[in-house]
Amino acid sequence: MSRSASSRANRRGEPPPSPEPLPAPVLDSHTHLDIVLGERPADGEHGEWASDDAVDAEIAAAAAVNVTRLVQVGVDVASSRWSAALAARHAGVLAAVAVHPNEAGAGGADDDALAEIDRLAALPRVRAVGETGLDRFRTGEEGWAAQEASFRAHIRIAKEHGIALVIHDRDAHDEILRVLEDEGAPEHTVFHCFSGDAVFAKACVERGYVLSFAGTMTFGNAAYLREAAALTPAGQLLVETDAPFLTPVPHRGRPNASRLVPHTVRALAEVTGIELTELCDTLTANAERVFGAWR
């Protein structure tokens, strides 16, 4: 999600209660803690200036339900720096850095920005370049060329540093595959908040990509996502929140947080038929293969 949506996302009612803890540790492979803790009606603060105590409390709330590891994701230079700094000081957090495709489509992926993403990608606890990709929904045709140029640059940065690529794909399935084939995908390529149907899932799985499912798969109108998840091999699955967005049922429409991952994990277990503890262990193993060890 882009930073422009952060204010709206944090004014959708009270945060939901935490669910029952999972039986084994799991992770949130994609969260935006700076936005979760950002722009509040009372003080207007953005998460970049949130106190360490507030951030640590959010991470502790996730750990209390056995969501013990997080990937904090940048969407522009400022949030990417913040993400890298958080990962450097917190053993349970790794970082991904990038200029979001909608920011890129608006001119935000200039040479200076890309150079800074490249610099950050070399840091030891930055383990992915993302979220990058293509968005044909929020960016008009006039921004598509800039988006694609940025996406290609991010792919090259990920490959240069030997780290994962985290893709934002909205209404751009075929174009995403075309660019990945042109550039050559990194060894570990993750489709964040997978949004395709079974046909697209098969195409991604065949190419060895990892599909990360968010709270959207719990929505009543998302049978196509559940079908896609059901056919994805266990070794190519991840789970995420995209917090504060995409809150899973039964709290859809309220602010999301990493501590709500258990709702999506339980839904994923039901759809795939994988026993819950085994699924938690598999998701953790997949994450360590994609992002490396947290500690």
PyMOL commands that set and color helices and strands:
alter all, ss='L'
color gray80, all
select helices_A, chain A and resi 3-9+33-36+47-49+52-63+77-89+101-105+111-121+141-161+173-183+198-206+215-218+223-231+234-236+258-272+276-291
alter helices_A, ss='H'
color red, helices_A
select strands_A, chain A and resi 26-31+67-73+93-97+126-135+164-170+189-191+210-213+237-239
alter strands_A, ss='S'
color yellow, strands_A
deselect
rebuild
show_as cartoon
